[in-house]
Amino acid sequence: MRPVRFVALGDSLTEGVGDPVSDGWRGWAALLAGGLAEEPVEFTNLAVSGAQTREVLEQQTPAGLALQPDVVSVVIGVNDTLRCTFDIHAVAERLDEVYAAFTEQGATLLTACLPDPGSMLGLPGSLARPLARRQRAVNRVVHALSDRYGAVHLHAAEEAWITDRAMWSADRLHPGEQGHRQLAVRFHALLAEAARAAGPAPSPEPEFPVPSRSASLLWLATAGTAWVARRCTDLLPQLLRLAADEMRHRVRGTSARLDLRAAAAVSAALAAVSVGEQPDAAQLRGVGDERSVPNGGPVCVPR
């Protein structure tokens, strides 16, 4: 019999950012791989920093399917929430297609819901709430589709480990080594419970010391600044518009409308992938953070 094949798809979280080794990044997926079977596992990490659901569908999925994995992880979505082009309908369609492709091939699917980046970065409320609303929408989609496709799903969005500073790297968005190990341990426990992991559980104990405060500040002053600058070029104008919208609704006492609008957008997106067709255009107007336009592309607009 051939070795167990594990293929990881996603963004910088799965690439391993925050868990450095001598030749680059390691991360939770690499830590988990050794525990999937007693014999050596063929592990391929296709995750790329900055990837969105579009890249996972169009680039990583064809490469992953060609490898015919026994286990595949698809942990993605945060970068979609950090873009002006965020569209929960498109996110749902892409994830549905990716999940379906691998489960039809017989792979065990691993998924996870994730914390929102605004709270991790400690942004002010008016800036954090729009990002939190977007991430909740993505998590609802991931929950529903994971259930539909029988995925091994890790709830990682609202638990105590999020507030433990020792789990996170200097950028406050990526886990450090201890956080990556926590993800690997928890995924392994779920797989073992489902009789889909025969190897030893990854160790939760870090091999390397937590970066010092001075090392963290150095990272933030160099690579961290560049990372923030790249994200702000795209996100900041849209985020400021969304924040202004939050403040207007707060002054009017109508903040609940934003949550209702986002919930309606998620319901419409899931309904669309359930029946295999897009909702009528009239259903989409005024729903979510963006509006649909005739060419099908989202346009970022202030509310």
C-alpha positions, 0 to 999 in steps of 0.5 A, spaced: 500 500 500 502 507 498 503 511 504 498 516 506 498 522 502 496 529 506 495 535 502 494 542 505 491 548 502 490 555 504 494 561 506 499 564 511 496 560 517 497 553 513 504 555 510 506 556 517 508 563 518 509 564 525 513 557 526 520 558 523 525 553 522 532 553 519 529 553 512 523 557 512 516 555 515 513 549 518 506 550 521 501 546 524 500 542 518 507 539 517 506 538 525 500 534 524 502 530 518 507 525 522 501 523 526 496 521 521 499 514 520 504 510 523 508 509 517 511 516 514 506 520 511 507 524 504 506 531 506 505 536 500 504 544 503 500 548 497 498 554 501 501 560 499 501 567 504 496 572 502 492 566 498 484 568 498 479 563 496 479 564 489 487 562 489 485 556 493 480 554 487 483 556 481 491 554 483 491 550 489 485 545 488 487 542 481 494 541 484 492 538 490 487 533 486 492 531 482 496 528 488 490 524 490 490 525 497 487 521 503 487 527 507 486 534 505 486 541 509 482 547 506 483 553 511 482 559 508 478 565 508 481 571 513 484 574 507 478 575 503 475 579 509 481 583 508 480 585 501 475 591 498 473 585 494 470 581 499 463 577 497 460 572 501 457 569 495 463 568 491 466 565 498 461 560 499 461 558 491 468 557 491 469 553 498 463 549 496 466 547 489 473 545 493 470 541 498 466 537 493 472 536 489 476 533 494 470 529 497 468 526 491 475 524 490 474 520 497 479 524 501 478 526 508 477 533 509 479 538 514 476 545 515 476 550 521 473 557 523 478 562 525 478 568 529 477 575 526 483 579 524 480 586 527 480 583 534 486 579 534 490 586 532 486 590 537 483 595 532 478 600 535 471 598 535 468 602 529 474 598 525 474 592 528 466 590 528 466 590 520 472 585 520 468 581 525 462 581 521 465 579 515 469 573 519 463 571 522 459 570 515 465 566 513 465 562 519 458 560 518 459 558 511 465 554 513 460 551 518 455 549 514 459 546 508 463 542 513 457 539 515 454 538 508 461 534 506 462 531 512 469 534 514 473 534 520 472 541 523 476 544 528 472 550 532 478 555 533 474 562 533 472 563 540 476 559 545 480 561 550 487 559 546 485 566 542 487 570 548 493 567 550 499 571 548 504 566 548 500 562 542 501 568 538 507 571 534 509 578 534 504 580 528 498 578 532 495 575 526 499 568 526 500 563 531 507 562 534 510 555 534 506 554 541 499 556 537 501 552 531 502 546 535 495 547 539 492 547 532 496 540 530 494 537 537 487 539 536 486 537 529 489 530 531 484 529 537 479 530 532 482 525 527 483 520 532 476 520 535 474 519 528 479 513 527 482 517 521 489 518 525 493 512 527 500 515 528 502 519 535 499 525 537 504 532 536 507 534 542 504 541 545 511 543 547 515 548 543 522 546 541 524 554 541 523 559 546 518 564 545 520 570 541 523 576 546 519 583 546 525 586 543 525 581 537 517 582 536 518 589 536 524 588 531 519 584 527 514 589 527 519 595 525 521 591 519 517 586 516 511 587 520 511 594 517 511 592 510 506 587 511 501 592 514 503 597 508 501 592 503 494 590 506 493 597 508 493 599 500 488 595 499 484 595 505 484 601 509 480 606 504 474 600 504 475 599 512 474 607 513 468 607 509 465 601 513 467 604 519 464 611 517 458 606 516 458 603 523 458 610 526 452 613 522 448 607 524 450 607 531 448 614 532 441 613 529 441 607 533 440 602 527 446 598 528 442 591 528 441 592 521 448 591 519 448 584 523 441 583 519 444 584 513 450 580 513 446 574 516 441 575 510 447 575 505 450 568 508 443 565 508 442 567 501 449 565 499 448 558 502 441 557 499 445 559 492 450 553 493 444 548 496 440 549 489 446 550 485 444 556 482 445 564 484 439 567 487 435 572 483 439 579 483 433 583 487 435 578 493 442 581 493 441 588 493 443 592 499 445 585 502 452 584 505 458 589 505 458 590 497 453 590 492 452 586 486 453 589 479 451 587 472 458 584 470 458 580 476 463 583 480 463 586 487 463 594 488 465 597 495 460 602 497 459 606 503 452 605 506 
